């Protein structure tokens, strides 16, 4: 599956739900973004079961600001409606492939249980 350019309005519907979604935040003037683009495109072609989205931070400044994107490229990875990875910087092909494999191997029941524990602990701290 090729990459898909998305807007701020499409962001939530793209990352919500089951499955894996990668989102590349980029800009046309960004050299590292331009070098990462073919790596990202190649990964999208090799992983047809994964959604690969791109957000042009120049065109979608409100979304980039709302998500706290301060450096580009920034890659966000969602699995089953949970943000599991967020990092600025262009990844080499092997590192992106490794990241995708690690995301595939996640036990999402375990991840969601850990998130629930952390939220419960924050609530308990807030009440104390």
N, C-alpha and C positions, 0 to 999 in steps of 0.2 A: 504494500500500500504506500502510495506516495504521501509526502507531507501535505498538510492542509493549513492554509492561513486562516486564523480565526480572529474575531473581533472581541471586544470586551463583552458584548451582548451574548456571544457564543461561548465564552469561557466556561461558565458554570455547567452548561449542558454538555460540554465536551469532557470535562474532568470528572463529573459525577457519574455514579453507576459502577457496574462491575467491569472488570478488566483493567488493563494497564494503559495509561496515557502519559506520553512524554510531551512536555511543552518547552519549546526553545524560544526565549525572549532575545530578540536581536534588533539590529538597525543596519541600514544600508551603508552607513559611513564607518561602521565598526570592522576593522581589519580581522580581528580574531573571529568575529561572527561570520565573515565571508569564508575564512578557512575552515570553520566548523560545519558550514552548510553542506558540503558534499559528504562529509563523514555522517552527518545526521540523515541525509537523504539515502545513503547506502544502507544504513541500519534500518530505515523504514522499509526499504525494498526486501531486506532479509528477514523481516519480522512482520509479516502481513497480518498477524492476529493482534497487533498493538496499534493504537492510535498515536500518530506522530503529528503534533500541531506546532505551529509557529505563530508568534505574536510580534508584530512590528512595533517596537516601543515608541517609535516616532509617531505612528498613526494612532496608537492606543496608549497615550501618555497617562490617561486617567487610570486605566487598569494597571499599568506598570507602577504607578505611584501607590495605588491601593494595596498592591502586593509587596511593596517595599523593594522593588527592583532598583538597585543603585549601581550595579555593574552588569555589563553585558559582554558576551552572552551569559545568560543564566538559564540553567536547565532545571525544570521541576518535573518530578515523576509522581504520578498518582496511581494507586492501585486500589480498586474497590472503594472509591470515594475517600481515600486516605492519602494525604501527602506523605510520601515515604522518602523523598530525596529532594534536596534543593541546594544548588551550588552554583556559584559564578565561575566562569572560565570555560574555555573550549577543551573538550576531552578528545584525546586521540582515539582512533577507531577501536583499538583493543580494549581501552578503558571503558568506552561506551558499551561494547559488547559484554564486558564483564559486569557492568552495572545492570544491564538488562537481565542477565542471567541471575544475578543476586535478587532482583525484584521478583523474577519468576519463582524463585525458591522460597520467598517469604511465606511463613505461616501466618496468614492474615487473621485468623482467630486469636493467635498469640499477640499479634501487633495490636489488635483492637482491645484485647483484655488489658494490655499494658497502658494504653491510652486511657481506658476507663479508670484504672488504678491511679494514674497521675492526676486525672481530673478530680477524683474523690479526695485525694490527698490535698489538692489545692483548695477544695471546698471546705475541708476540715480545718485547714490553716486559716482560711478567711473567717470562719466562725469562731475561732479561738481568740 
